[in-house]
Amino acid sequence: YGTGTDGWTLLAVRSVEDALPAMPPPQPLTRTTRVAPGRYVCGDHRATGSVQGALASGARAAREVLSDLRG
């Protein structure tokens, strides 16, 4: 954002144990969302177990749906 953080003061640090699921290797990070013709599934369990994984999986599902609709 074009500004430094040198003057910032740390207010608090919070650790939340088990906030994200364990993902022991090997773990596929980009599984398809297409499970059958016209059937798609998405969620963090299809990518990384996190909000980011859920968003990435949803975006992947949308791309696959659009691709299939285009033929």
BASE-822440 format. One record per residue (C-alpha): residue in one letter; x, y, z. Coordinates in nm, 3 decimals, m for minus. Layout:
% residues N
  fiza        x        y        z
     A        X        Y        Z
...
% end
This chain:
% residues 71
  fiza        x        y        z
     Y    0.000    0.000    0.000
     G    0.297    0.230   m0.033
     T    0.358    0.286    0.337
     G    0.592    0.139    0.594
     T    0.499   m0.056    0.905
     D    0.791    0.054    1.123
     G    0.566    0.266    1.345
     W    0.307   m0.007    1.404
     T    0.261   m0.150    1.752
     L    0.181   m0.517    1.801
     L   m0.147   m0.541    1.992
     A   m0.186   m0.917    2.034
     V   m0.103   m1.257    1.889
     R   m0.365   m1.531    1.896
     S   m0.294   m1.893    1.812
     V   m0.591   m2.116    1.732
     E   m0.497   m2.482    1.756
     D   m0.654   m2.707    1.495
     A   m0.791   m2.404    1.308
     L   m0.707   m2.578    0.981
     P   m0.725   m2.950    0.912
     A   m0.407   m3.153    0.892
     M   m0.295   m3.220    0.536
     P   m0.030   m3.492    0.557
     P    0.154   m3.563    0.231
     P    0.094   m3.671   m0.031
     Q   m0.197   m3.435   m0.083
     P   m0.335   m3.347   m0.428
     L   m0.375   m2.970   m0.433
     T   m0.572   m2.934   m0.755
     R   m0.833   m3.206   m0.785
     T   m1.094   m3.161   m1.054
     T   m1.440   m3.053   m0.944
     R   m1.606   m3.252   m1.223
     V   m1.724   m3.582   m1.073
     A   m1.969   m3.692   m1.348
     P   m2.127   m3.540   m1.658
     G   m2.307   m3.231   m1.533
     R   m2.204   m3.291   m1.170
     Y   m1.946   m3.080   m0.992
     V   m1.827   m3.060   m0.633
     C   m1.613   m2.792   m0.474
     G   m1.486   m2.695   m0.132
     D   m1.171   m2.682    0.070
     H   m1.158   m3.063    0.071
     R   m1.086   m3.046   m0.304
     A   m0.781   m2.819   m0.260
     T   m0.609   m2.692    0.054
     G   m0.802   m2.715    0.379
     S   m0.856   m2.342    0.421
     V   m1.078   m2.054    0.314
     Q   m0.832   m1.992    0.029
     G   m0.866   m2.356   m0.077
     A   m1.245   m2.328   m0.078
     L   m1.231   m2.012   m0.291
     A   m0.982   m2.166   m0.533
     S   m1.196   m2.478   m0.564
     G   m1.508   m2.270   m0.631
     A   m1.327   m2.075   m0.902
     R   m1.206   m2.403   m1.056
     A   m1.562   m2.539   m1.052
     A   m1.690   m2.228   m1.226
     R   m1.423   m2.260   m1.499
     E   m1.506   m2.628   m1.550
     V   m1.881   m2.559   m1.570
     L   m1.824   m2.282   m1.825
     S   m1.589   m2.503   m2.024
     D   m1.845   m2.784   m2.035
     L   m2.128   m2.548   m2.132
     R   m1.921   m2.415   m2.422
     G   m1.871   m2.769   m2.543
% end
